[in-house]
Amino acid sequence: MSIKRFCILSLNRMHNILFFLLFFLFSSCFNQFEKKVVATCYNKELLLSELIENIPQEHEDSSFFAQEYINKWIRKELMLSHAEMNLNDKIKDEFDIQVNDFRESLLIHAYKEQLVLQNLDSIIDNNLIIEYYEKNYEAFILNKSIFKGRYIVVDKSAPKLKQLDRLYKSNDSDDFIELVDYCNQFAKEYYLQDTVWQYFTTIAQQLPIQINEEQFLINEKNNYFEDDYYRYYINIDDYILKGKQSPLAFVSDRIKNVLINKKKVKYLKDLEDKLFNNAISINKIKIY
């Protein structure tokens, strides 16, 4: 940037700052900062305080933003005023009802969420999870195969690939620490949580070859595949094919959420009943 252009930009910014400082000082002299009107449209007023609240803290040209904001505000108020004047009362009344219904729904929802957050215990006994799992066997049939294992993608030019050939399928704890360190340094992508069930599809879709998932899971224990740039390592410790029942560990979080939601629904229903009965008892409800 040239010195001349830099000076011009600096002067422009100084001009904007001085403009608003003078504007604020002028307003404060009359002790009317909050009520200073910067634009009107029909019987609506845009206050300086509203304009200031909407100016971004790091906006480069505040005066330009102010002009744009005022212009948009005027155009919106013009359309709104003409809509108020030209739409019939039936349409406006319907909108008023919808807006009021929406407001009431938001208030009720916010109040319920606040009560649930404050009063509902989200701890679910593990026996309840097991009981729900056993009673709803058919709800937990796998629609996709799952597996436990490791998945690593490295550049074919990465160092110590022979070392990785051994580490990715080792069950030795020291080797696992070494594997984690290697992946942190060189892997493009990796998944090493081999005690956690996950859908095999998420891995199969990334392999550089087309596979039959069922046959692959049955026949492959560990292997790696290559394309022009990367080597894809996969190690399978365990698997369950689609159509079989999900293991409890795979669905326990889902069951827990179901049970918490049931608990939440019951709590809110009991609360509504309690509020209703209390209001009846103190004559706050009358049904004619």
CYANA upper distance limits for C-alpha pairs under 8 A (distance plus 0.5 A):
  1 MET  CA      5 ARG  CA      7.12
  1 MET  CA      6 PHE  CA      7.09
  2 SER  CA      6 PHE  CA      6.67
  3 ILE  CA      7 CYS  CA      6.61
  4 LYS  CA      8 ILE  CA      6.79
  5 ARG  CA      9 LEU  CA      6.69
  6 PHE  CA     10 SER  CA      6.58
  7 CYS  CA     11 LEU  CA      6.56
  8 ILE  CA     12 ASN  CA      6.67
  9 LEU  CA     13 ARG  CA      6.77
 10 SER  CA     14 MET  CA      6.63
 11 LEU  CA     15 HIS  CA      6.50
 12 ASN  CA     16 ASN  CA      6.84
 13 ARG  CA     17 ILE  CA      6.76
 13 ARG  CA     60 GLU  CA      7.80
 13 ARG  CA     61 ASP  CA      7.40
 14 MET  CA     18 LEU  CA      6.54
 15 HIS  CA     19 PHE  CA      6.46
 16 ASN  CA     20 PHE  CA      6.92
 16 ASN  CA     61 ASP  CA      7.29
 16 ASN  CA     62 SER  CA      6.95
 16 ASN  CA     63 SER  CA      6.48
 17 ILE  CA     21 LEU  CA      6.64
 18 LEU  CA     22 LEU  CA      6.52
 19 PHE  CA     23 PHE  CA      6.63
 19 PHE  CA     63 SER  CA      8.46
 20 PHE  CA     24 PHE  CA      6.50
 20 PHE  CA     63 SER  CA      8.44
 21 LEU  CA     25 LEU  CA      6.59
 22 LEU  CA     26 PHE  CA      6.45
 23 PHE  CA     27 SER  CA      6.78
 24 PHE  CA     28 SER  CA      6.62
 24 PHE  CA     33 PHE  CA      7.80
 25 LEU  CA     29 CYS  CA      6.68
 26 PHE  CA     30 PHE  CA      7.66
 27 SER  CA     31 ASN  CA      6.99
 27 SER  CA     32 GLN  CA      6.35
 27 SER  CA     33 PHE  CA      5.58
 27 SER  CA     36 LYS  CA      7.48
 28 SER  CA     32 GLN  CA      6.67
 28 SER  CA     33 PHE  CA      6.09
 32 GLN  CA     36 LYS  CA      6.30
 33 PHE  CA     48 LEU  CA      7.65
 33 PHE  CA     49 SER  CA      7.52
 34 GLU  CA     47 LEU  CA      7.71
 34 GLU  CA     48 LEU  CA      7.26
 34 GLU  CA     49 SER  CA      5.77
 35 LYS  CA     47 LEU  CA      6.49
 35 LYS  CA     48 LEU  CA      7.50
 35 LYS  CA     49 SER  CA      7.68
 36 LYS  CA     47 LEU  CA      6.00
 36 LYS  CA     48 LEU  CA      5.79
 36 LYS  CA     49 SER  CA      7.87
 37 VAL  CA     45 GLU  CA      6.90
 37 VAL  CA     46 LEU  CA      6.26
 37 VAL  CA     47 LEU  CA      4.96
 37 VAL  CA     48 LEU  CA      6.32
 38 VAL  CA     45 GLU  CA      8.20
 38 VAL  CA     46 LEU  CA      6.30
 38 VAL  CA     47 LEU  CA      6.22
 38 VAL  CA     48 LEU  CA      6.20
 39 ALA  CA     45 GLU  CA      6.49
 39 ALA  CA     46 LEU  CA      5.68
 39 ALA  CA     47 LEU  CA      7.83
 39 ALA  CA     70 ILE  CA      7.54
 39 ALA  CA     74 ILE  CA      8.29
 40 THR  CA     44 LYS  CA      6.10
 40 THR  CA     45 GLU  CA      5.01
 40 THR  CA     46 LEU  CA      6.61
 40 THR  CA     74 ILE  CA      8.03
 41 CYS  CA     45 GLU  CA      7.09
 41 CYS  CA     74 ILE  CA      6.70
 41 CYS  CA     77 GLU  CA      7.02
 41 CYS  CA     78 LEU  CA      7.35
 42 TYR  CA     78 LEU  CA      8.45
 42 TYR  CA     81 SER  CA      8.15
 44 LYS  CA     77 GLU  CA      8.12
 46 LEU  CA     50 GLU  CA      7.52
 46 LEU  CA     51 LEU  CA      8.10
 46 LEU  CA     70 ILE  CA      8.46
 46 LEU  CA     73 TRP  CA      8.42
 47 LEU  CA     51 LEU  CA      7.10
 48 LEU  CA     52 ILE  CA      6.63
 49 SER  CA     53 GLU  CA      6.70
 50 GLU  CA     54 ASN  CA      7.01
 51 LEU  CA     55 ILE  CA      7.07
 51 LEU  CA     66 ALA  CA      7.46
 51 LEU  CA     69 TYR  CA      8.00
 51 LEU  CA     70 ILE  CA      8.46
 55 ILE  CA     59 HIS  CA      7.75
 55 ILE  CA     62 SER  CA      7.49
 55 ILE  CA     65 PHE  CA      7.57
 55 ILE  CA     66 ALA  CA      7.82
 59 HIS  CA     65 PHE  CA      8.38
 61 ASP  CA     65 PHE  CA      6.91
 62 SER  CA     66 ALA  CA      6.57
 63 SER  CA     67 GLN  CA      6.77
 64 PHE  CA     68 GLU  CA      6.71
 65 PHE  CA     69 TYR  CA      6.49
 66 ALA  CA     70 ILE  CA      6.60
 67 GLN  CA     71 ASN  CA      6.62
 68 GLU  CA     72 LYS  CA      6.66
 69 TYR  CA     73 TRP  CA      6.56
 70 ILE  CA     74 ILE  CA      6.66
 71 ASN  CA     75 ARG  CA      6.79
 72 LYS  CA     76 LYS  CA      6.61
 73 TRP  CA     77 GLU  CA      6.64
 74 ILE  CA     78 LEU  CA      6.55
 75 ARG  CA     79 MET  CA      6.86
 76 LYS  CA     80 LEU  CA      6.63
 77 GLU  CA     81 SER  CA      6.40
 78 LEU  CA     82 HIS  CA      6.73
 79 MET  CA     83 ALA  CA      6.53
 80 LEU  CA     84 GLU  CA      6.63
 81 SER  CA     85 MET  CA      6.74
 82 HIS  CA     86 ASN  CA      6.44
 83 ALA  CA     87 LEU  CA      6.13
 84 GLU  CA     92 LYS  CA      8.30
 87 LEU  CA     91 ILE  CA      7.14
 87 LEU  CA     92 LYS  CA      7.39
 88 ASN  CA     92 LYS  CA      7.10
 89 ASP  CA     93 ASP  CA      6.38
 90 LYS  CA     94 GLU  CA      6.72
 91 ILE  CA     95 PHE  CA      6.89
 92 LYS  CA     96 ASP  CA      6.69
 93 ASP  CA     97 ILE  CA      6.74
 94 GLU  CA     98 GLN  CA      6.75
 95 PHE  CA     99 VAL  CA      6.51
 96 ASP  CA    100 ASN  CA      6.57
 97 ILE  CA    101 ASP  CA      6.53
 98 GLN  CA    102 PHE  CA      6.55
 99 VAL  CA    103 ARG  CA      6.62
100 ASN  CA    104 GLU  CA      6.63
101 ASP  CA    105 SER  CA      6.62
102 PHE  CA    106 LEU  CA      6.69
103 ARG  CA    107 LEU  CA      6.73
104 GLU  CA    108 ILE  CA      6.65
105 SER  CA    109 HIS  CA      6.49
106 LEU  CA    110 ALA  CA      6.54
107 LEU  CA    111 TYR  CA      6.62
108 ILE  CA    112 LYS  CA      6.61
109 HIS  CA    113 GLU  CA      6.63
110 ALA  CA    114 GLN  CA      6.64
111 TYR  CA    115 LEU  CA      6.73
112 LYS  CA    116 VAL  CA      6.61
112 LYS  CA    268 LEU  CA      7.88
113 GLU  CA    117 LEU  CA      6.54
114 GLN  CA    118 GLN  CA      6.68
115 LEU  CA    119 ASN  CA      6.31
115 LEU  CA    120 LEU  CA      8.06
116 VAL  CA    120 LEU  CA      5.45
116 VAL  CA    264 LYS  CA      7.55
120 LEU  CA    264 LYS  CA      7.64
120 LEU  CA    267 TYR  CA      8.10
122 SER  CA    260 ILE  CA      6.68
124 ILE  CA    128 LEU  CA      7.52
124 ILE  CA    129 ILE  CA      7.97
124 ILE  CA    256 LYS  CA      7.14
124 ILE  CA    259 LEU  CA      7.93
124 ILE  CA    260 ILE  CA      7.75
125 ASP  CA    129 ILE  CA      7.36
126 ASN  CA    130 ILE  CA      6.86
127 ASN  CA    131 GLU  CA      6.57
128 LEU  CA    132 TYR  CA      6.59
129 ILE  CA    133 TYR  CA      6.62
129 ILE  CA    252 SER  CA      7.23
129 ILE  CA    255 ILE  CA      6.75
129 ILE  CA    256 LYS  CA      6.95
129 ILE  CA    259 LEU  CA      8.40
130 ILE  CA    134 GLU  CA      6.69
130 ILE  CA    248 LEU  CA      8.16
131 GLU  CA    135 LYS  CA      6.66
132 TYR  CA    136 ASN  CA      6.57
132 TYR  CA    255 ILE  CA      7.85
133 TYR  CA    137 TYR  CA      6.70
133 TYR  CA    140 PHE  CA      8.35
133 TYR  CA    248 LEU  CA      7.62
133 TYR  CA    255 ILE  CA      7.89
136 ASN  CA    140 PHE  CA      7.72
137 TYR  CA    141 ILE  CA      7.87
137 TYR  CA    245 GLN  CA      7.93
138 GLU  CA    245 GLN  CA      8.29
140 PHE  CA    245 GLN  CA      6.23
140 PHE  CA    246 SER  CA      5.98
140 PHE  CA    251 VAL  CA      8.12
141 ILE  CA    242 LYS  CA      8.01
141 ILE  CA    243 GLY  CA      6.24
141 ILE  CA    244 LYS  CA      6.02
141 ILE  CA    245 GLN  CA      4.83
141 ILE  CA    246 SER  CA      6.24
142 LEU  CA    241 LEU  CA      7.99
142 LEU  CA    242 LYS  CA      5.29
142 LEU  CA    243 GLY  CA      5.69
142 LEU  CA    244 LYS  CA      6.16
142 LEU  CA    245 GLN  CA      6.33
142 LEU  CA    246 SER  CA      6.14
143 ASN  CA    242 LYS  CA      5.65
143 ASN  CA    243 GLY  CA      6.60
144 LYS  CA    199 TYR  CA      7.22
144 LYS  CA    200 PHE  CA      8.21
144 LYS  CA    201 THR  CA      8.03
144 LYS  CA    241 LEU  CA      7.51
144 LYS  CA    242 LYS  CA      5.04
144 LYS  CA    243 GLY  CA      8.08
145 SER  CA    199 TYR  CA      6.50
145 SER  CA    200 PHE  CA      6.39
145 SER  CA    201 THR  CA      7.93
145 SER  CA    213 GLU  CA      8.35
145 SER  CA    214 GLU  CA      8.20
145 SER  CA    239 TYR  CA      7.83
145 SER  CA    240 ILE  CA      6.28
145 SER  CA    241 LEU  CA      4.85
145 SER  CA    242 LYS  CA      4.85
146 ILE  CA    197 TRP  CA      6.76
146 ILE  CA    198 GLN  CA      5.81
146 ILE  CA    199 TYR  CA      4.78
146 ILE  CA    200 PHE  CA      5.52
146 ILE  CA    201 THR  CA      8.48
146 ILE  CA    239 TYR  CA      6.14
146 ILE  CA    240 ILE  CA      5.94
146 ILE  CA    241 LEU  CA      7.03
146 ILE  CA    242 LYS  CA      8.03
147 PHE  CA    197 TRP  CA      5.98
147 PHE  CA    198 GLN  CA      6.18
147 PHE  CA    199 TYR  CA      6.90
147 PHE  CA    200 PHE  CA      6.33
147 PHE  CA    236 ILE  CA      7.39
147 PHE  CA    237 ASP  CA      7.95
147 PHE  CA    238 ASP  CA      6.05
147 PHE  CA    239 TYR  CA      4.52
147 PHE  CA    240 ILE  CA      6.83
148 LYS  CA    193 GLN  CA      8.32
148 LYS  CA    194 ASP  CA      5.52
148 LYS  CA    195 THR  CA      6.55
148 LYS  CA    196 VAL  CA      6.35
148 LYS  CA    197 TRP  CA      5.54
148 LYS  CA    198 GLN  CA      7.11
148 LYS  CA    236 ILE  CA      6.58
148 LYS  CA    237 ASP  CA      5.97
148 LYS  CA    238 ASP  CA      5.64
148 LYS  CA    239 TYR  CA      6.74
149 GLY  CA    192 LEU  CA      7.46
149 GLY  CA    193 GLN  CA      7.48
149 GLY  CA    194 ASP  CA      4.73
149 GLY  CA    195 THR  CA      7.82
149 GLY  CA    196 VAL  CA      8.50
149 GLY  CA    234 ILE  CA      7.87
149 GLY  CA    235 ASN  CA      5.80
149 GLY  CA    236 ILE  CA      4.97
149 GLY  CA    237 ASP  CA      5.62
149 GLY  CA    238 ASP  CA      7.52
150 ARG  CA    168 TYR  CA      7.81
150 ARG  CA    190 TYR  CA      8.11
150 ARG  CA    191 TYR  CA      6.03
150 ARG  CA    192 LEU  CA      5.21
150 ARG  CA    193 GLN  CA      7.27
150 ARG  CA    194 ASP  CA      6.24
150 ARG  CA    233 TYR  CA      8.32
150 ARG  CA    234 ILE  CA      6.16
150 ARG  CA    235 ASN  CA      5.53
150 ARG  CA    236 ILE  CA      7.21
151 TYR  CA    190 TYR  CA      5.95
151 TYR  CA    191 TYR  CA      5.54
151 TYR  CA    192 LEU  CA      7.05
151 TYR  CA    203 ILE  CA      7.95
151 TYR  CA    232 TYR  CA      7.86
151 TYR  CA    233 TYR  CA      6.13
151 TYR  CA    234 ILE  CA      5.10
151 TYR  CA    235 ASN  CA      7.05
152 ILE  CA    183 CYS  CA      8.18
152 ILE  CA    187 ALA  CA      7.22
152 ILE  CA    188 LYS  CA      8.33
152 ILE  CA    189 GLU  CA      6.40
152 ILE  CA    190 TYR  CA      4.71
152 ILE  CA    191 TYR  CA      6.85
152 ILE  CA    192 LEU  CA      8.49
152 ILE  CA    232 TYR  CA      6.36
152 ILE  CA    233 TYR  CA      5.51
152 ILE  CA    234 ILE  CA      7.07
153 VAL  CA    187 ALA  CA      6.23
153 VAL  CA    188 LYS  CA      6.03
153 VAL  CA    189 GLU  CA      5.64
153 VAL  CA    190 TYR  CA      6.60
153 VAL  CA    230 TYR  CA      7.09
153 VAL  CA    231 ARG  CA      6.26
153 VAL  CA    232 TYR  CA      5.16
153 VAL  CA    233 TYR  CA      6.81
154 VAL  CA    158 ALA  CA      7.09
154 VAL  CA    186 PHE  CA      7.06
154 VAL  CA    187 ALA  CA      5.11
154 VAL  CA    188 LYS  CA      5.83
154 VAL  CA    189 GLU  CA      7.64
154 VAL  CA    230 TYR  CA      6.11
154 VAL  CA    231 ARG  CA      5.98
154 VAL  CA    232 TYR  CA      7.29
155 ASP  CA    186 PHE  CA      8.34
155 ASP  CA    187 ALA  CA      7.80
155 ASP  CA    188 LYS  CA      7.58
155 ASP  CA    229 TYR  CA      6.54
155 ASP  CA    230 TYR  CA      4.97
155 ASP  CA    231 ARG  CA      6.73
156 LYS  CA    229 TYR  CA      6.35
156 LYS  CA    230 TYR  CA      5.45
156 LYS  CA    231 ARG  CA      6.18
158 ALA  CA    186 PHE  CA      7.04
159 PRO  CA    186 PHE  CA      8.46
160 LYS  CA    164 LEU  CA      7.02
161 LEU  CA    165 ASP  CA      6.63
162 LYS  CA    166 ARG  CA      7.30
163 GLN  CA    167 LEU  CA      6.77
164 LEU  CA    168 TYR  CA      6.39
164 LEU  CA    179 LEU  CA      7.81
164 LEU  CA    182 TYR  CA      8.42
165 ASP  CA    169 LYS  CA      8.16
166 ARG  CA    170 SER  CA      7.00
167 LEU  CA    175 ASP  CA      6.41
167 LEU  CA    176 PHE  CA      7.49
167 LEU  CA    178 GLU  CA      8.11
167 LEU  CA    179 LEU  CA      6.33
168 TYR  CA    176 PHE  CA      8.43
168 TYR  CA    179 LEU  CA      7.17
168 TYR  CA    233 TYR  CA      7.90
168 TYR  CA    234 ILE  CA      8.40
168 TYR  CA    235 ASN  CA      7.54
169 LYS  CA    222 ASN  CA      7.31
169 LYS  CA    235 ASN  CA      6.49
170 SER  CA    175 ASP  CA      7.01
170 SER  CA    176 PHE  CA      7.67
171 ASN  CA    175 ASP  CA      7.80
171 ASN  CA    176 PHE  CA      7.55
172 ASP  CA    176 PHE  CA      6.76
173 SER  CA    177 ILE  CA      6.97
174 ASP  CA    178 GLU  CA      6.87
175 ASP  CA    179 LEU  CA      6.52
176 PHE  CA    180 VAL  CA      6.68
177 ILE  CA    181 ASP  CA      6.83
178 GLU  CA    182 TYR  CA      6.68
179 LEU  CA    183 CYS  CA      6.65
180 VAL  CA    184 ASN  CA      6.63
180 VAL  CA    192 LEU  CA      8.38
181 ASP  CA    185 GLN  CA      6.93
182 TYR  CA    186 PHE  CA      6.52
182 TYR  CA    187 ALA  CA      7.81
183 CYS  CA    187 ALA  CA      5.07
183 CYS  CA    189 GLU  CA      8.43
183 CYS  CA    190 TYR  CA      7.35
194 ASP  CA    237 ASP  CA      7.73
196 VAL  CA    250 PHE  CA      8.46
197 TRP  CA    249 ALA  CA      8.32
197 TRP  CA    250 PHE  CA      6.54
198 GLN  CA    250 PHE  CA      8.32
199 TYR  CA    203 ILE  CA      8.30
200 PHE  CA    204 ALA  CA      6.63
200 PHE  CA    213 GLU  CA      8.29
201 THR  CA    205 GLN  CA      6.44
201 THR  CA    213 GLU  CA      8.36
202 THR  CA    206 GLN  CA      7.72
203 ILE  CA    207 LEU  CA      7.30
204 ALA  CA    211 ILE  CA      7.95
204 ALA  CA    213 GLU  CA      7.83
207 LEU  CA    225 PHE  CA      7.97
207 LEU  CA    232 TYR  CA      7.29
208 PRO  CA    225 PHE  CA      7.47
208 PRO  CA    226 GLU  CA      7.23
208 PRO  CA    227 ASP  CA      6.61
208 PRO  CA    232 TYR  CA      8.40
209 ILE  CA    225 PHE  CA      8.31
211 ILE  CA    216 PHE  CA      7.20
212 ASN  CA    216 PHE  CA      6.42
213 GLU  CA    217 LEU  CA      6.60
214 GLU  CA    218 ILE  CA      6.77
214 GLU  CA    241 LEU  CA      7.19
215 GLN  CA    219 ASN  CA      6.45
216 PHE  CA    220 GLU  CA      5.93
217 LEU  CA    221 LYS  CA      8.08
217 LEU  CA    236 ILE  CA      8.02
217 LEU  CA    239 TYR  CA      7.27
220 GLU  CA    236 ILE  CA      7.88
221 LYS  CA    235 ASN  CA      6.56
221 LYS  CA    236 ILE  CA      5.76
221 LYS  CA    237 ASP  CA      7.69
222 ASN  CA    233 TYR  CA      8.17
222 ASN  CA    234 ILE  CA      6.19
222 ASN  CA    235 ASN  CA      4.74
222 ASN  CA    236 ILE  CA      6.54
223 ASN  CA    233 TYR  CA      6.52
223 ASN  CA    234 ILE  CA      6.19
223 ASN  CA    235 ASN  CA      7.13
224 TYR  CA    231 ARG  CA      7.11
224 TYR  CA    232 TYR  CA      5.70
224 TYR  CA    233 TYR  CA      4.70
224 TYR  CA    234 ILE  CA      6.55
225 PHE  CA    231 ARG  CA      6.17
225 PHE  CA    232 TYR  CA      5.56
225 PHE  CA    233 TYR  CA      7.14
226 GLU  CA    230 TYR  CA      6.25
226 GLU  CA    231 ARG  CA      4.97
226 GLU  CA    232 TYR  CA      6.60
227 ASP  CA    231 ARG  CA      7.24
240 ILE  CA    244 LYS  CA      7.31
240 ILE  CA    246 SER  CA      8.33
246 SER  CA    250 PHE  CA      6.92
246 SER  CA    251 VAL  CA      7.39
247 PRO  CA    251 VAL  CA      7.43
248 LEU  CA    252 SER  CA      6.13
251 VAL  CA    255 ILE  CA      6.73
252 SER  CA    256 LYS  CA      6.53
253 ASP  CA    257 ASN  CA      6.77
254 ARG  CA    258 VAL  CA      6.86
255 ILE  CA    259 LEU  CA      6.71
256 LYS  CA    260 ILE  CA      6.59
257 ASN  CA    261 ASN  CA      6.57
258 VAL  CA    262 LYS  CA      6.73
259 LEU  CA    263 LYS  CA      6.60
260 ILE  CA    264 LYS  CA      6.55
261 ASN  CA    265 VAL  CA      6.63
262 LYS  CA    266 LYS  CA      6.73
263 LYS  CA    267 TYR  CA      6.58
264 LYS  CA    268 LEU  CA      6.72
265 VAL  CA    269 LYS  CA      6.62
266 LYS  CA    270 ASP  CA      6.55
267 TYR  CA    271 LEU  CA      6.59
268 LEU  CA    272 GLU  CA      6.65
269 LYS  CA    273 ASP  CA      6.75
270 ASP  CA    274 LYS  CA      6.59
271 LEU  CA    275 LEU  CA      6.64
272 GLU  CA    276 PHE  CA      6.54
273 ASP  CA    277 ASN  CA      6.60
274 LYS  CA    278 ASN  CA      6.53
275 LEU  CA    279 ALA  CA      6.56
276 PHE  CA    280 ILE  CA      6.75
277 ASN  CA    281 SER  CA      6.70
278 ASN  CA    282 ILE  CA      6.93
279 ALA  CA    283 ASN  CA      6.62
279 ALA  CA    284 LYS  CA      5.40
279 ALA  CA    285 ILE  CA      6.37
280 ILE  CA    284 LYS  CA      6.45
280 ILE  CA    285 ILE  CA      5.83
280 ILE  CA    286 LYS  CA      8.14
